[in-house]
């Protein structure tokens, strides 16, 4: 199984970044509008349309208020398995660390997913620091 982990320091209040992350149906307006152009909720599942035209059906597994962590699973092809999690960690100076970890199969998708995570985390940083 491939594991991808990316972190970035965001010069924004941890509460602000967490509030945007925990609003799982508003990726396209609150968290990363450059990266995601549409998000629709259907119960506990969100349908995500990315700026590059790709789409994903994501089951929201958990929204953990204490850990400031959201976990989701992509439940359709081309993945055999996909588990993603993002977390906001306060750094004590008014900024925060944003961590995104994904585990996936098949391994061959790792380069594509890595590129998307890197683009997504950069968009999150830009949006949250501009807010």
C-alpha positions in Angstrom: 0.0 0.0 0.0 1.3 3.4 -0.9 1.3 6.1 1.8 1.6 9.8 1.0 2.1 12.4 3.7 2.4 16.2 3.1 2.5 19.0 5.7 2.5 22.7 5.4 2.7 25.6 7.9 -0.2 28.0 7.4 0.1 31.6 8.7 -3.6 31.6 9.9 -5.4 31.0 13.1 -5.9 27.2 13.8 -9.6 27.8 14.6 -10.1 29.4 11.2 -8.4 26.6 9.3 -10.2 23.9 11.3 -13.5 25.6 10.7 -13.0 25.4 7.0 -11.7 21.8 7.0 -14.6 20.5 9.2 -17.1 22.0 6.8 -16.9 18.9 4.6 -19.5 20.1 2.1 -17.8 23.4 1.4 -14.3 22.5 0.0 -15.0 24.5 -3.1 -15.9 27.7 -1.2 -14.1 27.6 2.2 -11.0 25.4 2.1 -9.5 25.2 -1.3 -11.6 26.8 -4.1 -8.7 26.8 -6.6 -8.3 23.0 -6.2 -11.9 21.9 -5.8 -14.6 23.5 -8.0 -17.7 21.7 -6.6 -18.7 19.7 -3.6 -22.1 18.1 -3.2 -23.2 16.2 -0.1 -25.4 13.1 -0.3 -25.9 12.0 3.2 -22.4 11.1 4.6 -20.9 11.0 1.1 -19.5 14.0 -0.8 -19.1 14.2 -4.5 -16.0 16.2 -5.3 -15.1 17.8 -8.6 -11.5 18.9 -8.8 -10.2 21.8 -11.0 -8.5 19.3 -13.3 -11.9 17.7 -14.1 -11.4 14.6 -12.0 -14.2 13.5 -9.7 -14.3 11.5 -6.5 -17.0 9.9 -4.4 -15.8 10.3 -0.8 -17.4 8.7 2.3 -16.8 10.9 5.3 -15.5 8.5 7.9 -15.1 10.9 10.8 -14.9 14.6 11.9 -13.0 14.6 15.1 -13.4 17.9 16.9 -10.8 17.1 19.6 -8.1 16.2 17.2 -9.2 18.7 14.5 -9.0 15.8 12.0 -11.3 14.8 9.1 -11.0 11.3 7.6 -12.6 10.1 4.4 -12.5 7.1 2.0 -12.8 7.2 -1.8 -15.3 4.4 -2.5 -15.1 4.1 -6.3 -12.7 3.3 -9.0 -9.9 3.5 -9.9 -9.0 2.8 -6.3 -9.1 -0.6 -4.6 -8.5 1.2 -1.3 -8.2 4.9 -0.5 -8.2 6.4 3.0 -7.4 10.1 3.5 -7.1 12.2 6.6 -6.3 15.9 7.1 -5.5 17.5 10.5 -4.9 21.0 11.8 -2.3 21.3 14.6 -1.9 24.7 16.4 1.8 25.8 16.6 1.5 28.2 19.5 2.4 31.3 17.5 -1.0 31.9 15.9 -0.2 29.7 13.0 -0.9 26.0 12.4 0.4 22.9 10.6 -1.9 21.3 8.1 -1.2 17.6 7.6 -2.7 15.4 4.8 -2.1 11.7 4.8 -3.4 9.2 2.2 -3.1 5.4 2.0 -4.0 3.9 -1.3 -4.1 0.9 -3.7 -3.1 0.3 -6.4 0.5 1.6 -5.9 0.6 2.8 -9.5 -1.8 5.7 -8.7 0.6 7.2 -6.1 2.3 9.6 -8.5 -1.0 11.1 -9.7 -2.4 11.3 -6.1 0.9 12.8 -4.8 0.6 15.6 -7.5 -3.0 16.2 -6.5 -2.2 16.4 -2.8 0.6 18.8 -3.4 -1.6 21.0 -5.5 -4.4 20.8 -2.9 -2.3 21.6 0.1 -0.8 24.6 -1.8 -4.3 25.9 -2.6 -5.4 25.4 1.1 -2.4 27.4 2.3 -3.1 30.3 -0.2 -6.8 30.4 0.6 -6.4 30.2 4.4 -3.6 32.8 4.6 -5.7 35.1 2.4 -8.8 34.8 4.5 
